[in-house]
Amino acid sequence: MSTSDVPVGALDTGSGAPIGATAPAFATGAPSLTSLITKLANEFFSEGAVRQSAMSLGPLATPQALSSPVSESVLGPSVATGASALGLQTPAVFSGIPSLGVVGGDPMSSALALPPDFQSLLQLVPQRDGQAPDVAQAPNGSPTPDAAPTPDAAWASDAARAPDAARAPDAARAPDAARAPDAARAPDAARAPDAARAPDAARAPDADVGLPTSFTELDTFSFRPEVVPQTGTGAAGRPFDPYAVRRDFPILSTRVHGRPLIWFDNAATTQKPRAVIERLKYFYENENSNIHRAAHALAARATDAYEGAREKVRRFLNAPSAKNIVFVRGTTEGINLIAQSWGRRHVGADDEIVISWLEHHANIVPWQQLCSATGARLRVAPVDDTGQVKLDEFERLMGPRTKIVSFSQVSNALGTVTPAHEMVKIAHRYGAKVLVDGAQAVSHMGVDLQALGCDFYVFSGHKVFGPTGIGAVYGTSEILEHMPPWQGGGNMIADVTFEKTKYQDAPARFEAGTGNIADAVGLGAAIDYVESIGMENISRHEHDLLVYATAELARVPGLHVIGTAREKAGVVSFILDGFRTEDVGAALDREGIAVRSGHHCAQPILRRFGLESTVRASFAPYNTCEDVDALTAALLKLEGNSGGQRS
Ligand SMILES: Cc1ncc(COP(=O)(O)O)c(C=O)c1O
């Protein structure tokens, strides 16, 4: 066996029947996007009749939305005026993502697609009584000395938070008139001719790809007038405006192949706002020093900035104390830290580690390595055909030997929002510790660790508008206190003799050597930035985009969305009949649209759907409906140009 082979303890893929509806882990807010609402309202009013649509309007997910008044300033003149003139409230409420069909409905079919090396990892545990065979699931601060240097607080509220005056005068910040006028914002005619909008008959026949044939749910356009909640303001008090957010990101005004950049690769990494870029510059120009150790002024400034960032991470996650926050390079390093430090101490032969089929490789491989070193077994909770974790199957995997459960709050490949609260509770009932991988969650939804109740949480700064090479591990005090360091060196020690070393308490114990000081400070600035926009606004906007994109992409013949869970964050993963995903990615790139095509470092979940790769568009607060329109138009063009000459 080569050294790259990872011998794993018996890997259990779970089994059983689908579960019923699970309690939503993520209360998806009602849409508030002016253009989405405008489009839907205008289409409805102009067509004047119920029409078939791939989108079904359901009840609001947020109760408060039911009682909020429609606001013209929120909706924009055309909708608010049009709707209220007719005595109607605005039709902009969606409760879930329609099921557009899933490839590989039969899990066994994807089992056949597993390559031999992966099959060899599937050393299935014996079947338990009354359970379907496991194989059925296996398809596959210190003082600031000078008044002059800008302390973090002042920075955050002034320069880094880019006061309006310093950034863009209000008038320039996309007042309705200055923004793209409604007509210019992709009116139907300017977007895609009706004929090109994939009437049902023009869609790829289901039989071609083995999709479910029933689209009954999708064939009904039910109009349920609801009230759109007032769009909130961020901490900085500015109303949410994706066009203003967009202007905060210098790279978004760059051109690619002569076209304006549309960044839909946010799940891989997010772009950085000016506030973060300038904070890094400020650090290197005014504060740069190693931290904690020297008596000079710059050491104090750098230490202040670094520890200030730790406090910002604490606040961002609602952790009880900054001592619960350990800086690491990112999610991957965080999971490895936990697996190696906590895992080596607490996981032994025949113990069990439970993950889910949705996991990123970063939440698979470190556990395989731990299993290999300790003789523990890796067990994998299955997902249903929408890409949601089957909670009852998950619970069935729990037992007295389950030592730790580790799962993503949001799947990077499909966008599924897992029922994290329920999963934490279930795991705790069996005495297991829980690690939640928040890499994809932190930029899409508010995280409250005290409410979530997990034992560990990890995330990467670059996924939430911060720099690369910095992230954080949260651990409860009880656990961190008793966890051994995983690396030794400077910074993490209290005293060293040749005979014995005394370690620092957490978090310093886990931060050996010189850390990524500047980027930690940059992460703090990113958190300030997110808070200035308001996480609720971000979640709502991305939800709107997801609903809009799901409906719009359904107009592209032969396009199939992979991952149709009811609870999803801003990710649309898809395949296009007859096209290789890399060719789709390259064609979109030529239009200036950056998407990810590939396996998204999550091969097991794609193979669960019988696939090796998908195209993934993932959203951020700077994306707009026009970006989605451009994506749809580019895909329609690609499809239309193929003339049957597909690869
Ligand atoms: C869900 C999930 N977990 C872990 C990771 C790994 O993150 P990083 O590469 O920043 O360590 C990613 C990155 O895409 C991810 O999406």
Ligand as a Chemical Component Dictionary entry (heavy atoms), coordinates in Angstrom:
data_LIG
# 
_chem_comp.id                   LIG 
_chem_comp.type                 NON-POLYMER 
_chem_comp.pdbx_formal_charge   0 
_chem_comp.three_letter_code    LIG 
# 
loop_
_chem_comp_atom.comp_id 
_chem_comp_atom.atom_id 
_chem_comp_atom.alt_atom_id 
_chem_comp_atom.type_symbol 
_chem_comp_atom.charge 
_chem_comp_atom.model_Cartn_x 
_chem_comp_atom.model_Cartn_y 
_chem_comp_atom.model_Cartn_z 
_chem_comp_atom.pdbx_ordinal 
LIG C1 C1 C 0 -17.764 22.941 3.801 1  
LIG C2 C2 C 0 -16.287 23.180 3.695 2  
LIG N1 N1 N 0 -15.470 22.675 4.623 3  
LIG C3 C3 C 0 -14.151 22.875 4.579 4  
LIG C4 C4 C 0 -13.576 23.614 3.582 5  
LIG C5 C5 C 0 -12.104 23.840 3.573 6  
LIG O1 O1 O 0 -11.849 25.203 3.756 7  
LIG P1 P1 P 0 -10.370 25.777 3.638 8  
LIG O2 O2 O 0 -9.852  25.328 2.318 9  
LIG O3 O3 O 0 -10.546 27.252 3.725 10 
LIG O4 O4 O 0 -9.597  25.220 4.773 11 
LIG C6 C6 C 0 -14.383 24.165 2.588 12 
LIG C7 C7 C 0 -13.809 24.919 1.462 13 
LIG O5 O5 O 0 -14.405 25.043 0.421 14 
LIG C8 C8 C 0 -15.777 23.948 2.655 15 
LIG O6 O6 O 0 -16.599 24.457 1.737 16 
# 
loop_
_chem_comp_bond.comp_id 
_chem_comp_bond.atom_id_1 
_chem_comp_bond.atom_id_2 
_chem_comp_bond.value_order 
_chem_comp_bond.pdbx_ordinal 
LIG C1 C2 SING 1  
LIG C2 N1 SING 2  
LIG C2 C8 DOUB 3  
LIG N1 C3 DOUB 4  
LIG C3 C4 SING 5  
LIG C4 C5 SING 6  
LIG C4 C6 DOUB 7  
LIG C5 O1 SING 8  
LIG O1 P1 SING 9  
LIG P1 O2 DOUB 10 
LIG P1 O3 SING 11 
LIG P1 O4 SING 12 
LIG C6 C7 SING 13 
LIG C6 C8 SING 14 
LIG C7 O5 DOUB 15 
LIG C8 O6 SING 16 
# 
